[in-house]
Amino acid sequence: MLNKTSPRIPLETFDDFDNGLSELIDLWSSAAAKSAKEAALTQFKEDLDAAILKWIDNRAKSKKYAVIGEELAEFEEALSQG
């Protein structure tokens, strides 16, 4: 999760990613420093990549994480468009 007051806790479960993506979008909508926003985005992507690799042999879980990846791609597309 995106926790501003304590060390970063890696995202692991589907619910972590679902909630984390919402928090990431909220963070980007806030007045937080751009460096904090970029760091959170990078951390989210790293955790998602690790989860995808972990569950690559589990079709059901792979599909769930692929959906999060698609939502993240849509978010990044929106960021690039301003």
C-alpha positions in Angstrom: 0.0 0.0 0.0 1.0 3.6 -0.4 1.8 4.6 3.1 3.4 8.0 3.6 4.3 7.6 7.3 6.1 4.2 7.5 8.3 2.0 5.3 6.8 0.8 2.1 4.8 -2.4 2.3 5.0 -4.3 -1.1 1.7 -5.0 -2.7 1.0 -8.8 -2.9 -2.7 -9.7 -3.1 -5.2 -8.7 -5.7 -7.0 -6.6 -3.2 -3.7 -4.8 -2.4 -3.3 -4.0 -6.1 -6.9 -3.0 -6.5 -6.8 -0.6 -3.5 -3.3 0.5 -4.4 -4.3 1.6 -7.9 -7.1 3.7 -6.4 -4.6 5.2 -4.0 -2.2 5.8 -6.8 -4.8 7.7 -8.8 -5.8 9.7 -5.7 -2.1 10.6 -5.1 -1.7 11.8 -8.7 -4.8 13.9 -8.3 -3.4 15.5 -5.1 -0.9 18.3 -4.6 1.9 15.9 -3.6 5.3 16.4 -5.0 5.9 15.0 -8.5 8.8 13.0 -7.2 6.6 11.3 -4.7 4.0 10.6 -7.4 6.6 9.1 -9.7 8.2 7.0 -7.0 4.7 5.6 -6.1 4.1 4.8 -9.7 7.4 3.1 -10.1 6.9 1.0 -6.9 3.4 0.0 -8.0 4.7 -1.2 -11.4 7.6 -3.1 -9.8 5.2 -4.9 -7.4 2.8 -5.7 -10.2 5.6 -7.1 -12.4 6.7 -9.3 -9.4 3.1 -10.5 -8.9 2.7 -11.3 -12.6 5.8 -13.4 -12.5 4.8 -15.1 -9.3 1.4 -16.2 -10.7 2.4 -16.8 -14.4 1.5 -20.5 -14.1 -1.9 -19.8 -12.5 -4.3 -18.9 -15.3 -7.0 -17.5 -13.0 -4.7 -15.3 -11.0 -2.8 -14.2 -14.1 -6.0 -12.9 -15.6 -6.8 -10.9 -12.5 -3.4 -9.3 -12.5 -3.6 -8.6 -16.2 -6.8 -6.6 -15.6 -4.9 -4.5 -13.1 -2.1 -4.1 -15.7 -4.7 -2.9 -18.2 -6.1 -0.4 -15.8 -2.6 0.9 -15.0 -1.9 1.3 -18.7 -5.1 3.3 -19.1 -4.0 5.5 -16.2 -0.6 6.0 -17.6 -2.1 6.9 -21.0 -4.3 9.5 -19.3 -1.2 10.9 -17.5 0.6 11.2 -20.8 -2.3 13.1 -22.4 -2.2 15.6 -19.6 
